């Protein structure tokens, strides 16, 4: 005797949207709103400083930074231009 097996197959469709790595929107806790953020290296280029100087500006509170879940640092773009 043959057994019948009933099977249900569900498929998903996934779409990947690429956002330029240089600009990502995030919530800045200091500005208390959603802002565009830059990668730390790009922010240092904008300010024309090296990574150590950018780190000092962040520590001094002159530039706002957000740490992502992956551990990378994003810099609040508004804080770069409010100087």
C-alpha positions as a Markdown table, in Angstrom:
| # | Residue | x | y | z |
|---|---|---|---|---|
| 1 | Unk | 0.0 | 0.0 | 0.0 |
| 2 | Unk | 1.4 | 3.4 | -1.0 |
| 3 | Unk | 1.3 | 6.3 | 1.4 |
| 4 | Unk | 0.4 | 9.7 | 0.2 |
| 5 | Unk | 2.3 | 12.6 | 1.7 |
| 6 | Unk | 0.9 | 16.1 | 1.5 |
| 7 | Unk | 3.4 | 18.9 | 1.6 |
| 8 | Unk | 3.0 | 22.7 | 1.5 |
| 9 | Unk | 5.8 | 24.8 | 0.1 |
| 10 | Unk | 5.9 | 28.5 | 0.8 |
| 11 | Unk | 8.4 | 30.8 | -0.9 |
| 12 | Unk | 9.6 | 34.2 | 0.1 |
| 13 | Unk | 10.8 | 37.0 | -2.1 |
| 14 | Unk | 13.6 | 39.1 | -0.7 |
| 15 | Unk | 14.7 | 42.4 | -2.0 |
| 16 | Unk | 18.0 | 44.1 | -1.0 |
| 17 | Unk | 18.1 | 47.9 | -1.1 |
| 18 | Unk | 21.6 | 49.3 | -1.1 |
| 19 | Unk | 22.2 | 52.6 | 0.8 |
| 20 | Unk | 25.4 | 54.3 | 0.2 |
| 21 | Unk | 27.8 | 53.4 | 3.0 |
| 22 | Unk | 28.8 | 57.0 | 3.5 |
| 23 | Unk | 25.4 | 58.3 | 4.5 |
| 24 | Unk | 23.0 | 56.4 | 6.8 |
| 25 | Unk | 20.0 | 57.9 | 8.8 |
| 26 | Unk | 20.0 | 57.1 | 12.5 |
| 27 | Unk | 18.7 | 58.6 | 15.8 |
| 28 | Unk | 21.2 | 60.9 | 17.5 |
| 29 | Unk | 20.7 | 60.8 | 21.3 |
| 30 | Unk | 22.2 | 64.2 | 21.7 |
| 31 | Unk | 20.3 | 66.0 | 18.9 |
| 32 | Unk | 17.2 | 64.0 | 19.9 |
| 33 | Unk | 16.1 | 63.4 | 16.3 |
| 34 | Unk | 16.8 | 61.4 | 13.2 |
| 35 | Unk | 19.9 | 62.6 | 11.4 |
| 36 | Unk | 22.2 | 61.6 | 8.6 |
| 37 | Unk | 25.3 | 60.0 | 9.8 |
| 38 | Unk | 28.7 | 59.4 | 8.3 |
| 39 | Unk | 31.3 | 56.7 | 8.7 |
| 40 | Unk | 34.0 | 57.9 | 11.1 |
| 41 | Unk | 36.7 | 57.9 | 8.3 |
| 42 | Unk | 34.4 | 60.0 | 6.1 |
| 43 | Unk | 33.7 | 62.4 | 8.9 |
| 44 | Unk | 37.4 | 62.9 | 9.6 |
| 45 | Unk | 37.9 | 63.7 | 5.9 |
| 46 | Unk | 35.1 | 66.3 | 6.1 |
| 47 | Unk | 36.7 | 68.0 | 9.1 |
| 48 | Unk | 40.1 | 67.5 | 7.6 |
| 49 | Unk | 41.5 | 65.9 | 10.7 |
| 50 | Unk | 43.0 | 62.5 | 11.5 |
| 51 | Unk | 41.2 | 59.7 | 13.3 |
| 52 | Unk | 42.8 | 60.6 | 16.7 |
| 53 | Unk | 41.6 | 64.2 | 16.5 |
| 54 | Unk | 38.1 | 63.0 | 15.6 |
| 55 | Unk | 38.2 | 60.7 | 18.6 |
| 56 | Unk | 39.2 | 63.7 | 20.8 |
| 57 | Unk | 36.3 | 65.8 | 19.4 |
| 58 | Unk | 33.9 | 63.0 | 20.1 |
| 59 | Unk | 35.2 | 62.6 | 23.7 |
| 60 | Unk | 34.9 | 66.3 | 24.2 |
| 61 | Unk | 31.3 | 66.3 | 23.1 |
| 62 | Unk | 31.9 | 68.6 | 20.2 |
| 63 | Unk | 31.0 | 65.9 | 17.7 |
| 64 | Unk | 28.2 | 63.4 | 18.2 |
| 65 | Unk | 28.8 | 59.7 | 17.6 |
| 66 | Unk | 26.6 | 56.7 | 17.5 |
| 67 | Unk | 28.0 | 53.1 | 17.9 |
| 68 | Unk | 26.2 | 50.6 | 15.7 |
| 69 | Unk | 25.3 | 47.1 | 16.7 |
| 70 | Unk | 28.2 | 45.8 | 14.6 |
| 71 | Unk | 30.6 | 48.1 | 16.6 |
| 72 | Unk | 31.3 | 50.6 | 13.9 |
| 73 | Unk | 31.2 | 54.3 | 14.7 |
| 74 | Unk | 28.8 | 56.7 | 12.9 |
| 75 | Unk | 29.1 | 60.5 | 13.2 |
| 76 | Unk | 26.1 | 62.8 | 13.4 |
| 77 | Unk | 26.4 | 65.0 | 10.3 |
| 78 | Unk | 24.6 | 67.9 | 11.9 |
| 79 | Unk | 27.2 | 68.0 | 14.7 |
| 80 | Unk | 29.9 | 68.4 | 12.1 |
| 81 | Unk | 28.4 | 71.5 | 10.6 |
| 82 | Unk | 27.2 | 73.2 | 13.8 |
| 83 | Unk | 30.7 | 74.3 | 14.8 |
